[in-house]
Amino acid sequence: MQVETRIRIKSDPNLYRYLRENSYWYKYLNRNPIFIKKLEEEMKEKYKLRSVDKIENISNTIKLVESFLEVIK
């Protein structure tokens, strides 16, 4: 694996953890370091770190607060 790829993985704890959990990615990264982008996309999807997931989480929190306030009234 290239040094730049290793540094990028070590600098992101989530990426490092995901790579440890899904070791098949080592093979792809050793063959072609361009796969780091796909690895990051898959990691963000699994750990729900995409902006879409964050918006959904905020929306769910707002709905929960609204329902709680309705019960109080």
NUKEPA-401980 format. One record per residue (C-alpha): z, x, y; residue in three letters. Coordinates in pm, 1 decimal, padded with zeros to 6 digits, always signed. Layout:
+----------+----------+----------+------+
!       zz !       xx !       yy ! resn !
+----------+----------+----------+------+
!        Z !        X !        Y !  ALA !
...
+----------+----------+----------+------+
END
This chain:
+----------+----------+----------+------+
!       zz !       xx !       yy ! resn !
+----------+----------+----------+------+
! +00000.0 ! +00000.0 ! +00000.0 !  MET !
! -00081.4 ! +00131.0 ! +00344.5 !  GLN !
! +00192.6 ! +00248.2 ! +00576.1 !  VAL !
! +00102.5 ! -00004.1 ! +00848.2 !  GLU !
! +00130.0 ! -00286.3 ! +00596.5 !  THR !
! +00469.7 ! -00166.0 ! +00476.9 !  ARG !
! +00599.8 ! -00138.3 ! +00832.9 !  ILE !
! +00479.6 ! -00488.6 ! +00911.6 !  ARG !
! +00649.3 ! -00628.6 ! +00601.0 !  ILE !
! +00976.5 ! -00443.7 ! +00660.7 !  LYS !
! +00990.8 ! -00556.3 ! +01023.8 !  SER !
! +00987.3 ! -00925.2 ! +00927.0 !  ASP !
! +01282.6 ! -01025.9 ! +00703.0 !  PRO !
! +01121.0 ! -01355.5 ! +00601.2 !  ASN !
! +00800.8 ! -01183.8 ! +00501.0 !  LEU !
! +00991.9 ! -00920.9 ! +00307.3 !  TYR !
! +01195.2 ! -01185.5 ! +00124.1 !  ARG !
! +00884.3 ! -01389.0 ! +00042.4 !  TYR !
! +00708.9 ! -01083.0 ! -00094.7 !  LEU !
! +01008.0 ! -01004.5 ! -00313.6 !  ARG !
! +01011.0 ! -01361.3 ! -00445.5 !  GLU !
! +00634.8 ! -01364.2 ! -00508.0 !  ASN !
! +00557.7 ! -01021.0 ! -00641.0 !  SER !
! +00198.0 ! -01102.5 ! -00729.0 !  TYR !
! +00118.5 ! -01034.2 ! -00362.6 !  TRP !
! +00176.5 ! -00661.5 ! -00415.4 !  TYR !
! -00143.9 ! -00643.7 ! -00616.0 !  LYS !
! -00347.6 ! -00804.5 ! -00339.9 !  TYR !
! -00194.6 ! -00594.5 ! -00065.9 !  LEU !
! -00255.5 ! -00274.0 ! -00257.8 !  ASN !
! -00619.5 ! -00361.6 ! -00301.2 !  ARG !
! -00686.7 ! -00482.6 ! +00049.7 !  ASN !
! -00438.3 ! -00485.3 ! +00341.0 !  PRO !
! -00627.6 ! -00771.2 ! +00507.9 !  ILE !
! -00444.2 ! -01006.2 ! +00270.7 !  PHE !
! -00133.2 ! -00965.5 ! +00486.3 !  ILE !
! -00258.5 ! -01252.0 ! +00703.0 !  LYS !
! -00284.9 ! -01483.6 ! +00403.7 !  LYS !
! +00057.1 ! -01372.3 ! +00290.1 !  LEU !
! +00203.6 ! -01457.0 ! +00630.4 !  GLU !
! +00035.3 ! -01797.4 ! +00634.2 !  GLU !
! +00169.2 ! -01881.4 ! +00289.9 !  GLU !
! +00516.7 ! -01760.7 ! +00384.0 !  MET !
! +00521.7 ! -01969.1 ! +00702.3 !  LYS !
! +00409.5 ! -02273.9 ! +00509.8 !  GLU !
! +00678.1 ! -02232.9 ! +00244.2 !  LYS !
! +00963.6 ! -02159.0 ! +00485.5 !  TYR !
! +00837.5 ! -02419.7 ! +00732.8 !  LYS !
! +00798.8 ! -02180.0 ! +01022.5 !  LEU !
! +00473.6 ! -02319.6 ! +01153.6 !  ARG !
! +00470.5 ! -02492.7 ! +01490.5 !  SER !
! +00377.3 ! -02821.4 ! +01320.4 !  VAL !
! +00689.6 ! -02800.1 ! +01106.1 !  ASP !
! +00907.9 ! -02725.9 ! +01407.1 !  LYS !
! +00770.0 ! -03027.1 ! +01593.2 !  ILE !
! +00829.4 ! -03244.3 ! +01288.5 !  GLU !
! +01185.9 ! -03118.9 ! +01264.9 !  ASN !
! +01249.7 ! -03201.9 ! +01630.9 !  ILE !
! +01098.2 ! -03545.4 ! +01581.0 !  SER !
! +01322.3 ! -03613.3 ! +01282.2 !  ASN !
! +01626.8 ! -03501.6 ! +01477.8 !  THR !
! +01540.5 ! -03735.2 ! +01764.0 !  ILE !
! +01494.1 ! -04025.3 ! +01521.4 !  LYS !
! +01830.6 ! -03951.5 ! +01365.9 !  LEU !
! +02001.9 ! -03949.7 ! +01704.7 !  VAL !
! +01828.7 ! -04274.6 ! +01801.9 !  GLU !
! +01939.5 ! -04447.7 ! +01485.2 !  SER !
! +02292.8 ! -04319.2 ! +01533.3 !  PHE !
! +02299.6 ! -04453.5 ! +01889.1 !  LEU !
! +02172.5 ! -04791.7 ! +01773.1 !  GLU !
! +02455.3 ! -04815.4 ! +01521.5 !  VAL !
! +02710.7 ! -04734.9 ! +01789.9 !  ILE !
! +02585.1 ! -05011.6 ! +02023.8 !  LYS !
+----------+----------+----------+------+
END
